Amino acid sequence: MLKDIIQDLGDSIKIMFGDESFFRSETTVTHTWGDIKERKLIQVASHRGTVAVIGAVDPIKGDHFEIVTQGVDSEVFKVFLKHLSLKYSKEQILLILDNASFHKTQGSDKYPLPDNIHILYLPPYSPDMNPQENVWKTVKESEFKNVLCKDVDELFTTVVRAFQKYQNRKFKYDSPINKLTKH
């Protein structure tokens, strides 16, 4: 089935995996050093804030695209698809997503898909099949350990800066999709 979809879309196909992740103000303290005789005080956030990131990655070429937002719903995801479509306007995108409700609304009358985006859904409960999860893991592990943001605005700015650092990096992952698309 997937091989047929790929062949139908032609040579200009770009296969991407999409997902969203949430960055919270209560970050993980991973390690700290101090004098044995002194008690080390570690600051933690006194507020609760969340920033969302929606992203898509091409595990073959390593291209990726993200937007940072305050939350995710069908309207916000529609905006993400519009921007993804514009970025890769010369290609047909097969976007593989999980089964989140705001993903499932896309392609309806209220949320029409851009002409160059086609959606395919992963089986339920299969995040291990989505290479975008590896992007989240890489950025969170390298940029968000032992980080303290005083408020949601600072958290938002910190998340934006983190993804700006990775904008020229390629995120290539070995995936079963790679075998289906090799010519």
Rosetta constraint file for C-alpha pairs under 8 A:
AtomPair CA 1 CA 5 HARMONIC 6.41 0.50
AtomPair CA 2 CA 6 HARMONIC 6.22 0.50
AtomPair CA 3 CA 7 HARMONIC 6.22 0.50
AtomPair CA 3 CA 180 HARMONIC 6.34 0.50
AtomPair CA 3 CA 181 HARMONIC 7.91 0.50
AtomPair CA 4 CA 8 HARMONIC 6.09 0.50
AtomPair CA 5 CA 9 HARMONIC 6.37 0.50
AtomPair CA 6 CA 10 HARMONIC 6.77 0.50
AtomPair CA 6 CA 13 HARMONIC 7.17 0.50
AtomPair CA 6 CA 94 HARMONIC 7.94 0.50
AtomPair CA 6 CA 181 HARMONIC 7.53 0.50
AtomPair CA 7 CA 11 HARMONIC 7.94 0.50
AtomPair CA 9 CA 13 HARMONIC 5.99 0.50
AtomPair CA 9 CA 92 HARMONIC 6.78 0.50
AtomPair CA 12 CA 90 HARMONIC 7.55 0.50
AtomPair CA 12 CA 91 HARMONIC 4.99 0.50
AtomPair CA 12 CA 92 HARMONIC 5.74 0.50
AtomPair CA 13 CA 91 HARMONIC 5.79 0.50
AtomPair CA 13 CA 92 HARMONIC 4.67 0.50
AtomPair CA 13 CA 93 HARMONIC 5.72 0.50
AtomPair CA 13 CA 94 HARMONIC 6.91 0.50
AtomPair CA 14 CA 58 HARMONIC 7.20 0.50
AtomPair CA 14 CA 91 HARMONIC 6.33 0.50
AtomPair CA 14 CA 92 HARMONIC 5.97 0.50
AtomPair CA 14 CA 93 HARMONIC 4.72 0.50
AtomPair CA 14 CA 94 HARMONIC 6.11 0.50
AtomPair CA 15 CA 58 HARMONIC 5.84 0.50
AtomPair CA 15 CA 59 HARMONIC 7.97 0.50
AtomPair CA 15 CA 93 HARMONIC 5.79 0.50
AtomPair CA 15 CA 94 HARMONIC 4.79 0.50
AtomPair CA 15 CA 95 HARMONIC 6.11 0.50
AtomPair CA 15 CA 96 HARMONIC 7.58 0.50
AtomPair CA 16 CA 56 HARMONIC 5.86 0.50
AtomPair CA 16 CA 57 HARMONIC 5.09 0.50
AtomPair CA 16 CA 58 HARMONIC 4.37 0.50
AtomPair CA 16 CA 59 HARMONIC 7.04 0.50
AtomPair CA 16 CA 93 HARMONIC 6.87 0.50
AtomPair CA 16 CA 94 HARMONIC 6.15 0.50
AtomPair CA 16 CA 95 HARMONIC 4.90 0.50
AtomPair CA 16 CA 96 HARMONIC 6.18 0.50
AtomPair CA 17 CA 56 HARMONIC 5.21 0.50
AtomPair CA 17 CA 57 HARMONIC 5.37 0.50
AtomPair CA 17 CA 58 HARMONIC 6.53 0.50
AtomPair CA 17 CA 59 HARMONIC 7.83 0.50
AtomPair CA 17 CA 95 HARMONIC 5.54 0.50
AtomPair CA 17 CA 96 HARMONIC 4.65 0.50
AtomPair CA 17 CA 97 HARMONIC 6.07 0.50
AtomPair CA 17 CA 130 HARMONIC 6.20 0.50
AtomPair CA 17 CA 131 HARMONIC 6.55 0.50
AtomPair CA 17 CA 132 HARMONIC 6.00 0.50
AtomPair CA 18 CA 54 HARMONIC 7.45 0.50
AtomPair CA 18 CA 55 HARMONIC 5.56 0.50
AtomPair CA 18 CA 56 HARMONIC 4.06 0.50
AtomPair CA 18 CA 57 HARMONIC 6.60 0.50
AtomPair CA 18 CA 95 HARMONIC 6.43 0.50
AtomPair CA 18 CA 96 HARMONIC 6.04 0.50
AtomPair CA 18 CA 97 HARMONIC 5.23 0.50
AtomPair CA 18 CA 98 HARMONIC 7.84 0.50
AtomPair CA 18 CA 130 HARMONIC 7.71 0.50
AtomPair CA 18 CA 132 HARMONIC 6.18 0.50
AtomPair CA 19 CA 54 HARMONIC 5.93 0.50
AtomPair CA 19 CA 55 HARMONIC 5.66 0.50
AtomPair CA 19 CA 56 HARMONIC 6.46 0.50
AtomPair CA 19 CA 97 HARMONIC 6.41 0.50
AtomPair CA 19 CA 98 HARMONIC 7.16 0.50
AtomPair CA 19 CA 132 HARMONIC 6.25 0.50
AtomPair CA 19 CA 133 HARMONIC 7.41 0.50
AtomPair CA 20 CA 52 HARMONIC 6.89 0.50
AtomPair CA 20 CA 53 HARMONIC 5.46 0.50
AtomPair CA 20 CA 54 HARMONIC 4.24 0.50
AtomPair CA 20 CA 55 HARMONIC 6.04 0.50
AtomPair CA 21 CA 52 HARMONIC 5.78 0.50
AtomPair CA 21 CA 53 HARMONIC 5.40 0.50
AtomPair CA 21 CA 54 HARMONIC 6.62 0.50
AtomPair CA 21 CA 136 HARMONIC 6.85 0.50
AtomPair CA 22 CA 50 HARMONIC 6.35 0.50
AtomPair CA 22 CA 51 HARMONIC 5.65 0.50
AtomPair CA 22 CA 52 HARMONIC 4.47 0.50
AtomPair CA 22 CA 53 HARMONIC 6.31 0.50
AtomPair CA 23 CA 50 HARMONIC 5.58 0.50
AtomPair CA 23 CA 51 HARMONIC 5.18 0.50
AtomPair CA 23 CA 52 HARMONIC 6.25 0.50
AtomPair CA 23 CA 53 HARMONIC 7.87 0.50
AtomPair CA 23 CA 159 HARMONIC 7.57 0.50
AtomPair CA 24 CA 48 HARMONIC 7.26 0.50
AtomPair CA 24 CA 49 HARMONIC 5.70 0.50
AtomPair CA 24 CA 50 HARMONIC 4.51 0.50
AtomPair CA 24 CA 51 HARMONIC 6.50 0.50
AtomPair CA 24 CA 155 HARMONIC 7.76 0.50
AtomPair CA 25 CA 45 HARMONIC 6.26 0.50
AtomPair CA 25 CA 47 HARMONIC 7.26 0.50
AtomPair CA 25 CA 48 HARMONIC 5.90 0.50
AtomPair CA 25 CA 49 HARMONIC 5.28 0.50
AtomPair CA 25 CA 50 HARMONIC 6.43 0.50
AtomPair CA 25 CA 148 HARMONIC 6.98 0.50
AtomPair CA 25 CA 149 HARMONIC 6.17 0.50
AtomPair CA 25 CA 151 HARMONIC 7.65 0.50
AtomPair CA 25 CA 152 HARMONIC 7.34 0.50
AtomPair CA 25 CA 155 HARMONIC 6.52 0.50
AtomPair CA 26 CA 44 HARMONIC 6.78 0.50
AtomPair CA 26 CA 45 HARMONIC 5.75 0.50
AtomPair CA 26 CA 48 HARMONIC 6.85 0.50
AtomPair CA 26 CA 49 HARMONIC 7.92 0.50
AtomPair CA 26 CA 148 HARMONIC 7.65 0.50
AtomPair CA 27 CA 44 HARMONIC 7.92 0.50
AtomPair CA 27 CA 144 HARMONIC 6.84 0.50
AtomPair CA 27 CA 145 HARMONIC 6.46 0.50
AtomPair CA 27 CA 146 HARMONIC 6.54 0.50
AtomPair CA 27 CA 147 HARMONIC 6.37 0.50
AtomPair CA 27 CA 148 HARMONIC 6.98 0.50
AtomPair CA 28 CA 144 HARMONIC 7.82 0.50
AtomPair CA 28 CA 145 HARMONIC 5.70 0.50
AtomPair CA 28 CA 146 HARMONIC 6.18 0.50
AtomPair CA 29 CA 145 HARMONIC 6.14 0.50
AtomPair CA 29 CA 146 HARMONIC 4.89 0.50
AtomPair CA 30 CA 145 HARMONIC 6.41 0.50
AtomPair CA 30 CA 146 HARMONIC 6.59 0.50
AtomPair CA 31 CA 146 HARMONIC 7.98 0.50
AtomPair CA 34 CA 38 HARMONIC 7.09 0.50
AtomPair CA 34 CA 39 HARMONIC 7.84 0.50
AtomPair CA 34 CA 40 HARMONIC 6.40 0.50
AtomPair CA 35 CA 39 HARMONIC 7.80 0.50
AtomPair CA 43 CA 148 HARMONIC 7.52 0.50
AtomPair CA 44 CA 148 HARMONIC 6.57 0.50
AtomPair CA 45 CA 148 HARMONIC 6.34 0.50
AtomPair CA 45 CA 149 HARMONIC 6.71 0.50
AtomPair CA 45 CA 150 HARMONIC 6.45 0.50
AtomPair CA 46 CA 150 HARMONIC 7.72 0.50
AtomPair CA 47 CA 150 HARMONIC 7.68 0.50
AtomPair CA 47 CA 151 HARMONIC 6.67 0.50
AtomPair CA 48 CA 152 HARMONIC 7.89 0.50
AtomPair CA 49 CA 151 HARMONIC 7.12 0.50
AtomPair CA 49 CA 152 HARMONIC 5.25 0.50
AtomPair CA 49 CA 155 HARMONIC 7.67 0.50
AtomPair CA 50 CA 70 HARMONIC 7.10 0.50
AtomPair CA 50 CA 71 HARMONIC 7.94 0.50
AtomPair CA 50 CA 152 HARMONIC 6.99 0.50
AtomPair CA 50 CA 155 HARMONIC 7.81 0.50
AtomPair CA 51 CA 68 HARMONIC 7.21 0.50
AtomPair CA 51 CA 69 HARMONIC 6.20 0.50
AtomPair CA 51 CA 70 HARMONIC 5.02 0.50
AtomPair CA 51 CA 71 HARMONIC 6.56 0.50
AtomPair CA 51 CA 152 HARMONIC 7.66 0.50
AtomPair CA 51 CA 155 HARMONIC 7.14 0.50
AtomPair CA 51 CA 156 HARMONIC 6.03 0.50
AtomPair CA 51 CA 159 HARMONIC 7.69 0.50
AtomPair CA 52 CA 68 HARMONIC 5.88 0.50
AtomPair CA 52 CA 69 HARMONIC 5.20 0.50
AtomPair CA 52 CA 70 HARMONIC 5.61 0.50
AtomPair CA 52 CA 71 HARMONIC 5.27 0.50
AtomPair CA 52 CA 72 HARMONIC 6.76 0.50
AtomPair CA 53 CA 66 HARMONIC 6.52 0.50
AtomPair CA 53 CA 67 HARMONIC 5.64 0.50
AtomPair CA 53 CA 68 HARMONIC 4.47 0.50
AtomPair CA 53 CA 69 HARMONIC 6.04 0.50
AtomPair CA 54 CA 66 HARMONIC 5.47 0.50
AtomPair CA 54 CA 67 HARMONIC 5.45 0.50
AtomPair CA 54 CA 68 HARMONIC 6.60 0.50
AtomPair CA 54 CA 69 HARMONIC 7.88 0.50
AtomPair CA 54 CA 72 HARMONIC 7.95 0.50
AtomPair CA 54 CA 77 HARMONIC 7.76 0.50
AtomPair CA 54 CA 80 HARMONIC 7.21 0.50
AtomPair CA 55 CA 64 HARMONIC 7.11 0.50
AtomPair CA 55 CA 65 HARMONIC 5.46 0.50
AtomPair CA 55 CA 66 HARMONIC 4.09 0.50
AtomPair CA 55 CA 67 HARMONIC 6.51 0.50
AtomPair CA 55 CA 132 HARMONIC 7.20 0.50
AtomPair CA 56 CA 64 HARMONIC 5.54 0.50
AtomPair CA 56 CA 65 HARMONIC 5.44 0.50
AtomPair CA 56 CA 66 HARMONIC 6.57 0.50
AtomPair CA 56 CA 95 HARMONIC 7.89 0.50
AtomPair CA 56 CA 132 HARMONIC 6.30 0.50
AtomPair CA 57 CA 62 HARMONIC 6.58 0.50
AtomPair CA 57 CA 63 HARMONIC 5.76 0.50
AtomPair CA 57 CA 64 HARMONIC 4.20 0.50
AtomPair CA 57 CA 65 HARMONIC 6.61 0.50
AtomPair CA 57 CA 131 HARMONIC 7.14 0.50
AtomPair CA 57 CA 132 HARMONIC 5.77 0.50
AtomPair CA 57 CA 171 HARMONIC 7.24 0.50
AtomPair CA 58 CA 62 HARMONIC 5.21 0.50
AtomPair CA 58 CA 63 HARMONIC 5.22 0.50
AtomPair CA 58 CA 64 HARMONIC 6.22 0.50
AtomPair CA 58 CA 171 HARMONIC 7.70 0.50
AtomPair CA 58 CA 172 HARMONIC 7.36 0.50
AtomPair CA 59 CA 63 HARMONIC 7.42 0.50
AtomPair CA 59 CA 131 HARMONIC 6.55 0.50
AtomPair CA 59 CA 171 HARMONIC 6.47 0.50
AtomPair CA 59 CA 172 HARMONIC 4.65 0.50
AtomPair CA 59 CA 173 HARMONIC 4.87 0.50
AtomPair CA 59 CA 174 HARMONIC 6.93 0.50
AtomPair CA 59 CA 175 HARMONIC 7.02 0.50
AtomPair CA 59 CA 178 HARMONIC 7.83 0.50
AtomPair CA 60 CA 172 HARMONIC 5.67 0.50
AtomPair CA 60 CA 173 HARMONIC 6.66 0.50
AtomPair CA 60 CA 174 HARMONIC 7.47 0.50
AtomPair CA 60 CA 178 HARMONIC 6.25 0.50
AtomPair CA 61 CA 170 HARMONIC 7.26 0.50
AtomPair CA 61 CA 171 HARMONIC 7.75 0.50
AtomPair CA 61 CA 172 HARMONIC 6.19 0.50
AtomPair CA 62 CA 169 HARMONIC 7.80 0.50
AtomPair CA 62 CA 170 HARMONIC 4.21 0.50
AtomPair CA 62 CA 171 HARMONIC 4.17 0.50
AtomPair CA 62 CA 172 HARMONIC 4.26 0.50
AtomPair CA 62 CA 173 HARMONIC 7.52 0.50
AtomPair CA 63 CA 170 HARMONIC 5.72 0.50
AtomPair CA 63 CA 171 HARMONIC 6.60 0.50
AtomPair CA 63 CA 172 HARMONIC 7.95 0.50
AtomPair CA 64 CA 167 HARMONIC 7.80 0.50
AtomPair CA 64 CA 170 HARMONIC 7.40 0.50
AtomPair CA 64 CA 171 HARMONIC 7.21 0.50
AtomPair CA 65 CA 84 HARMONIC 7.07 0.50
AtomPair CA 66 CA 163 HARMONIC 7.78 0.50
AtomPair CA 67 CA 80 HARMONIC 6.88 0.50
AtomPair CA 68 CA 156 HARMONIC 7.75 0.50
AtomPair CA 68 CA 159 HARMONIC 7.48 0.50
AtomPair CA 68 CA 160 HARMONIC 6.54 0.50
AtomPair CA 71 CA 76 HARMONIC 7.69 0.50
AtomPair CA 72 CA 76 HARMONIC 5.62 0.50
AtomPair CA 72 CA 77 HARMONIC 6.52 0.50
AtomPair CA 73 CA 77 HARMONIC 6.08 0.50
AtomPair CA 73 CA 102 HARMONIC 5.57 0.50
AtomPair CA 74 CA 78 HARMONIC 6.09 0.50
AtomPair CA 74 CA 102 HARMONIC 4.46 0.50
AtomPair CA 74 CA 103 HARMONIC 7.03 0.50
AtomPair CA 74 CA 105 HARMONIC 6.59 0.50
AtomPair CA 74 CA 106 HARMONIC 7.28 0.50
AtomPair CA 74 CA 111 HARMONIC 7.73 0.50
AtomPair CA 75 CA 79 HARMONIC 6.51 0.50
AtomPair CA 75 CA 111 HARMONIC 7.83 0.50
AtomPair CA 76 CA 80 HARMONIC 6.36 0.50
AtomPair CA 77 CA 81 HARMONIC 6.26 0.50
AtomPair CA 77 CA 102 HARMONIC 7.01 0.50
AtomPair CA 77 CA 103 HARMONIC 7.37 0.50
AtomPair CA 78 CA 82 HARMONIC 6.29 0.50
AtomPair CA 78 CA 106 HARMONIC 7.05 0.50
AtomPair CA 78 CA 111 HARMONIC 6.59 0.50
AtomPair CA 78 CA 113 HARMONIC 7.85 0.50
AtomPair CA 79 CA 83 HARMONIC 6.35 0.50
AtomPair CA 80 CA 84 HARMONIC 6.09 0.50
AtomPair CA 81 CA 85 HARMONIC 5.94 0.50
AtomPair CA 81 CA 113 HARMONIC 7.52 0.50
AtomPair CA 81 CA 114 HARMONIC 7.18 0.50
AtomPair CA 81 CA 117 HARMONIC 7.81 0.50
AtomPair CA 82 CA 86 HARMONIC 6.30 0.50
AtomPair CA 82 CA 114 HARMONIC 6.40 0.50
AtomPair CA 83 CA 87 HARMONIC 6.17 0.50
AtomPair CA 84 CA 88 HARMONIC 6.36 0.50
AtomPair CA 85 CA 89 HARMONIC 5.46 0.50
AtomPair CA 85 CA 93 HARMONIC 7.82 0.50
AtomPair CA 85 CA 114 HARMONIC 6.47 0.50
AtomPair CA 85 CA 116 HARMONIC 6.41 0.50
AtomPair CA 85 CA 117 HARMONIC 6.63 0.50
AtomPair CA 88 CA 92 HARMONIC 7.90 0.50
AtomPair CA 88 CA 93 HARMONIC 7.77 0.50
AtomPair CA 89 CA 116 HARMONIC 7.07 0.50
AtomPair CA 91 CA 116 HARMONIC 6.74 0.50
AtomPair CA 92 CA 116 HARMONIC 4.69 0.50
AtomPair CA 92 CA 117 HARMONIC 6.10 0.50
AtomPair CA 92 CA 118 HARMONIC 7.62 0.50
AtomPair CA 93 CA 116 HARMONIC 5.93 0.50
AtomPair CA 93 CA 117 HARMONIC 4.80 0.50
AtomPair CA 93 CA 118 HARMONIC 6.06 0.50
AtomPair CA 94 CA 117 HARMONIC 6.12 0.50
AtomPair CA 94 CA 118 HARMONIC 4.88 0.50
AtomPair CA 94 CA 119 HARMONIC 5.82 0.50
AtomPair CA 94 CA 120 HARMONIC 7.02 0.50
AtomPair CA 95 CA 117 HARMONIC 6.80 0.50
AtomPair CA 95 CA 118 HARMONIC 6.01 0.50
AtomPair CA 95 CA 119 HARMONIC 4.91 0.50
AtomPair CA 95 CA 120 HARMONIC 6.24 0.50
AtomPair CA 96 CA 119 HARMONIC 5.87 0.50
AtomPair CA 96 CA 120 HARMONIC 4.82 0.50
AtomPair CA 96 CA 121 HARMONIC 5.50 0.50
AtomPair CA 96 CA 122 HARMONIC 6.57 0.50
AtomPair CA 97 CA 103 HARMONIC 7.16 0.50
AtomPair CA 97 CA 119 HARMONIC 7.19 0.50
AtomPair CA 97 CA 120 HARMONIC 6.41 0.50
AtomPair CA 97 CA 121 HARMONIC 4.96 0.50
AtomPair CA 97 CA 122 HARMONIC 5.91 0.50
AtomPair CA 97 CA 130 HARMONIC 7.93 0.50
AtomPair CA 98 CA 103 HARMONIC 7.47 0.50
AtomPair CA 98 CA 121 HARMONIC 5.57 0.50
AtomPair CA 98 CA 122 HARMONIC 5.16 0.50
AtomPair CA 98 CA 123 HARMONIC 7.26 0.50
AtomPair CA 98 CA 124 HARMONIC 6.95 0.50
AtomPair CA 98 CA 126 HARMONIC 7.78 0.50
AtomPair CA 98 CA 127 HARMONIC 7.60 0.50
AtomPair CA 99 CA 103 HARMONIC 6.44 0.50
AtomPair CA 99 CA 104 HARMONIC 6.55 0.50
AtomPair CA 99 CA 121 HARMONIC 6.38 0.50
AtomPair CA 99 CA 122 HARMONIC 7.01 0.50
AtomPair CA 99 CA 123 HARMONIC 7.76 0.50
AtomPair CA 99 CA 124 HARMONIC 6.41 0.50
AtomPair CA 100 CA 104 HARMONIC 6.52 0.50
AtomPair CA 101 CA 105 HARMONIC 6.54 0.50
AtomPair CA 102 CA 106 HARMONIC 7.00 0.50
AtomPair CA 105 CA 111 HARMONIC 6.58 0.50
AtomPair CA 106 CA 111 HARMONIC 5.06 0.50
AtomPair CA 106 CA 112 HARMONIC 6.21 0.50
AtomPair CA 106 CA 113 HARMONIC 6.32 0.50
AtomPair CA 107 CA 111 HARMONIC 5.57 0.50
AtomPair CA 107 CA 112 HARMONIC 4.49 0.50
AtomPair CA 107 CA 113 HARMONIC 4.95 0.50
AtomPair CA 108 CA 112 HARMONIC 5.47 0.50
AtomPair CA 108 CA 113 HARMONIC 7.92 0.50
AtomPair CA 113 CA 117 HARMONIC 6.36 0.50
AtomPair CA 113 CA 118 HARMONIC 7.57 0.50
AtomPair CA 122 CA 126 HARMONIC 6.88 0.50
AtomPair CA 122 CA 129 HARMONIC 7.67 0.50
AtomPair CA 126 CA 130 HARMONIC 7.49 0.50
AtomPair CA 127 CA 133 HARMONIC 7.05 0.50
AtomPair CA 128 CA 133 HARMONIC 7.56 0.50
AtomPair CA 130 CA 134 HARMONIC 7.92 0.50
AtomPair CA 131 CA 135 HARMONIC 7.13 0.50
AtomPair CA 131 CA 173 HARMONIC 6.64 0.50
AtomPair CA 131 CA 175 HARMONIC 7.66 0.50
AtomPair CA 132 CA 136 HARMONIC 6.65 0.50
AtomPair CA 133 CA 137 HARMONIC 6.27 0.50
AtomPair CA 134 CA 138 HARMONIC 6.06 0.50
AtomPair CA 135 CA 139 HARMONIC 6.25 0.50
AtomPair CA 135 CA 171 HARMONIC 6.96 0.50
AtomPair CA 136 CA 140 HARMONIC 5.98 0.50
AtomPair CA 137 CA 141 HARMONIC 5.94 0.50
AtomPair CA 138 CA 142 HARMONIC 6.17 0.50
AtomPair CA 139 CA 143 HARMONIC 5.63 0.50
AtomPair CA 139 CA 144 HARMONIC 7.41 0.50
AtomPair CA 139 CA 162 HARMONIC 7.23 0.50
AtomPair CA 139 CA 163 HARMONIC 7.59 0.50
AtomPair CA 140 CA 144 HARMONIC 4.99 0.50
AtomPair CA 140 CA 145 HARMONIC 7.10 0.50
AtomPair CA 141 CA 145 HARMONIC 6.20 0.50
AtomPair CA 143 CA 147 HARMONIC 7.89 0.50
AtomPair CA 143 CA 162 HARMONIC 6.38 0.50
AtomPair CA 149 CA 154 HARMONIC 5.59 0.50
AtomPair CA 149 CA 155 HARMONIC 5.39 0.50
AtomPair CA 149 CA 158 HARMONIC 7.96 0.50
AtomPair CA 150 CA 154 HARMONIC 6.40 0.50
AtomPair CA 150 CA 155 HARMONIC 7.64 0.50
AtomPair CA 151 CA 155 HARMONIC 6.34 0.50
AtomPair CA 152 CA 156 HARMONIC 6.06 0.50
AtomPair CA 153 CA 157 HARMONIC 6.28 0.50
AtomPair CA 154 CA 158 HARMONIC 6.03 0.50
AtomPair CA 155 CA 159 HARMONIC 6.18 0.50
AtomPair CA 156 CA 160 HARMONIC 6.26 0.50
AtomPair CA 157 CA 161 HARMONIC 6.16 0.50
AtomPair CA 158 CA 162 HARMONIC 6.13 0.50
AtomPair CA 159 CA 163 HARMONIC 6.40 0.50
AtomPair CA 160 CA 164 HARMONIC 6.20 0.50
AtomPair CA 161 CA 165 HARMONIC 6.34 0.50
AtomPair CA 162 CA 166 HARMONIC 6.92 0.50
AtomPair CA 163 CA 167 HARMONIC 6.25 0.50
AtomPair CA 174 CA 178 HARMONIC 6.88 0.50
AtomPair CA 175 CA 179 HARMONIC 7.60 0.50
AtomPair CA 176 CA 180 HARMONIC 7.01 0.50
AtomPair CA 177 CA 181 HARMONIC 6.44 0.50
AtomPair CA 178 CA 182 HARMONIC 6.33 0.50
